[in-house]
Amino acid sequence: MLVAALLCALCCGLLAASARAGYSEDRCSWRGSGLTQEPGSVGQLTLDCTEGAIEWLYPAGALRLTLGGSDPGTRPSIVCLRPTRPFAGAQVFAERMAGNLELLLAEGQGLAGGRCMRWGPRERRALFLQATPHRDISRRVAAFQFELHEDQRAEMSPQAQGFGVDGACRPCSDAELLLTACTSDFALDGSSSGDGVLGRGDRRVGGKGVAQMASWYPQ
């Protein structure tokens, strides 16, 4: 009798969670459960905003998430993901050209395991969430926040990245600063000094085993 009551309470709780699951009112975030998903199926989601959150409880099967609407746009863009809790039960991939997948978040990553990547022009801004198999039914949650930014840089050769079209140093764009902050694995500190008349100066940057001099030009 006690077992039956516990099973009934569990079913009621799951049904209530399923009823509450879904898109937020502004369609910027989504919350759902894999317990209501058909085995082996791929759920299709579209979020219209450039910032939002995903919370996938008891991940099962897979989800395909399109960001920023269905139009891929004509300019490159940068997406950054950050777990909002220890990431469990799934992996997150970015879709690339020709159906290739690039791993962004793996199971077991902590709150510091954020990742950024860049989509090229006309690449569809889509993420693929795949549940990882487990034998038990412990509560697992794959939850993360995302930000999507248009990359204002002109398309350049890899050798010219970070420089102007003439090869000279130039100020970093907001998108470049964001990408650098997300992908750097060490911290830097330093100081800069310049000549206000000449409009140029030197910047000394130091880190753990890193030191360099660079010219800079104020905007």
N, C-alpha and C positions, 0 to 999 in steps of 0.2 A: 504493500500500500504506500509506504514511504517512497519507494523507488518510482512508482507511478506518479506521485505528486511532484517529485523533483523533475521528472521528464516533462510533465505538463507545464511547470513553471519555466523550464528552459525553453520549451517551444513558444510559449507566450512572449518571453523576452526576445527571442529571435525574430518573431513576427513583428513585434513593436519596433525593434531596431531596423528591420527591413522597411517598414512603413515610413520611418523618418529618413531613411537613406536617400541620397540623390543630390541633385544640383542645389546650390544656394540660390537665393532669389535673384541675385545679379548674374548668375551663371559664370561666376569667377572661380568657384570651388565646387568640389564634389566629395561626397562621403557615401560609401557603400560597403556591402559585405559580399564576400565570395560564397557564402552559404546559400545565397539565392541565385547563384549562377549555374548554368548547365555545365557539367563536366566537359572539358575540352573546348569550350566555346570562347570566343573573343568578343568582349563587350566593346562597343563603340561610344566614345565620349568626345564632346567638343566644348571647350571653354572659350568664351568670347573675349576674355580679358588678357592683359599682358602680365598680371600678377594674380596669384591665387594659391590654392592649397588642395592637396589630395589626401584623403584618408581612406585606406582600403583595409577593412577588417577581415580576418580569416581569409587571406588571399587564396583564390582558386582559379584555375584557368589562366586567362590573360585579359588585358585591357589595352585598347589603342586610344590614345589621348591626343587630340588635335588642339593646338594652342593658338590663341589670337584669331579665331575664326577659321574658315575653310580656305581663304585665299592665301597662297604662300607668299605673295608679295614679290617685288622685283629687286629688293635690296637684301644683303646678308643680314643676319640677326644673331644675337648671342642669347642663349638661355642658360640660366643658373638655377640649380636645384640644391636645396638644403633640407636634410631630415629635420623634422620637428620633434622626433623622439627616436630612440634606438631603432634602426630600420630592420624589420623582420618579416619574413614570409614571402619576399618577392625581390626581383631585380628590375631596374629601370634602364631601358636602352633608348637611344636616340635613333630615329630612322634617318638613313642617308640615301644618297642616290643609288639606284639599281637594287633597292631593297636591303642594302647592308645595314647592320645594326652596330652601334657603338655603346659600350657599357658606360653608364653614368653613375648609378648607385647599385651597390652590391649588398646582399643580406649581411647584417652584422655591423654596418657602418654606424658610428655614433653621430652626435650632433655636430661634430667638427668635420664630418665627411662630405662637405658640399663639393659640387663640381660644376664647372661651366664648359660649354662647347659652342662652336660657331656653325651655323647653317649658311650655306652659300645661296646665291640668288636662285629663286624658283624651287629650292628644296622645300618640301612640305614640312611645316613645323609640327612634327608628330613624335610622341613618345610611346614606347611599347613596354608595358608592365607585364612581367611574366612571373607567376607564382612559382616558388621553389617547393619541390615535393618534401613532405614530412609524414612520418608514420603516425604521429600522435595528433590530437586535435587541440593542442594548447593554443591559447589566445595569442595571435600574432597580428601586428599592425604595421603596414607599410604606409608611412605618412611623411609628406614633404611639402615644402613651399617652393613655388617657382616664380621666376621673373624673366620676362622676355623683352629684350632691348634691340632696337634697330641699330645695326652697325653702320655708322656714318662714314667709315673709311672707304676710299676708292679701292677697287680691286688692284692689287699690286703683286709683283712676283715675290716669292718667299724671301729672296735676298734683300728686298726693299722694305720689308715689314718694319714698322717703327720709324721710318724715315720719310721725308718728303719725296716728291717725284724726282727731284734733282739729287737725291741722296743725302741732303742735309738734315740735321736734327730738326725736329718739329715738336710742338706740344702734343701730349697724348690726348686723345678724345675721351669722353666719358665712358664709352664702351670699352676702350682699351684699358682704362684704369680699372674698370670692373672686372674684366677678364684677367688682368694681372693679379688683382687682389684674391680672386677665387682660385687661381691655379698656382700661386707661389707657395713654396714649402719652407721658406725661411723669412725671418723678419729683418728689416733694414732700418738703420738710423743714420743720421748725418746732418750736414749743414750746407748751406749754399750762400754764396756772396756774389754780388754783381755790380756792374758799373751802370748806373741809371742813365748816363749820357750815351754810352756806347750801345746800351740795350742788350748786353750779353754778360755772361759770367761763368763761373765754374761751380760745379756741385760735387761735393765729396760724399760718397755713399759708402757706408761700412756695414758689414754683417759678419756672421760667423764664417770666417775663412773667405770673405768676399770684400774686395775694395776696388773701386774704380773711380776714374775722373771722367766727367762728361760735360760737354758744352750745352748750354741751354739758352733759349730765347724767350723772353716773356711775351705773352699775348697782348 
